[in-house]
Amino acid sequence: MEQDGDLKRVPFEPYVAELHRWQTRLNRVTTLDEAPFSDPVSLDDIVDAANRMAMHPDKDWH
């Protein structure tokens, strides 16, 4: 989006909502703190999230 000749970032709400959903799913904070990269995502959090999703392969997957 352009405003007064400058480009301005405009959040795409579906993308923001999906990021928040995954932050919650991966036990991450949903707001930025002073050092947002100080607490990396644990592989255990990813495995736990995948297990909670109970995903199954496509029936046509070979």
N, C-alpha and C positions, 0 to 999 in steps of 0.2 A: 504494500500500500504506500502511496506517496502522500506526503504531508509537507506543505511549504517547500517543495522542491527536494526534500530529503525522503529517502526510503525509510519506512517504519515497519518493524516486525509486528505481525499480527498473529497471535496464537490461533492455530487451527484446533478448535475445541475437541473434535473427535480424537485427534492425536494426543492432546493433553489428557483427556479422559483415559485413554488407553495406557499412557505412561503412568498415571496415578494408579490404575488398576494393577499394573505389573509391580509398581513400587510396593503396594499393599501385599500382593501375592508373594513377593520375595522378601517380606519383612523389612522393607526400607522405609526411611522417613519419607513423608510426603511433602515436606517443605525443605528448602535449602537451609543449611546451617553455615557457619563460618568456614568450615573445611568439608565440603560435600564429598570429597574423594578419600576422606580419612577412614571410612568404614566400608571397604569393598564388599561386594556380594559374595557370600560364601557358597561354595559348591553344594553344601548340604541344604542351603535354602532353595537352590535351584531344583535339586532332587526332590525335596519335600513338596515344592510347588507342582512339579510334574506329577508326582504321585497323587496329590489332591485333585489334579485335573482328570485323572483316570482316563487318559487318552488311549485309544485303540487304533491300530493301523487300518488303513482303507481295506475293505473286503476284496478289492481288486488288485491290491499290491502283491506283487510276486517277487 
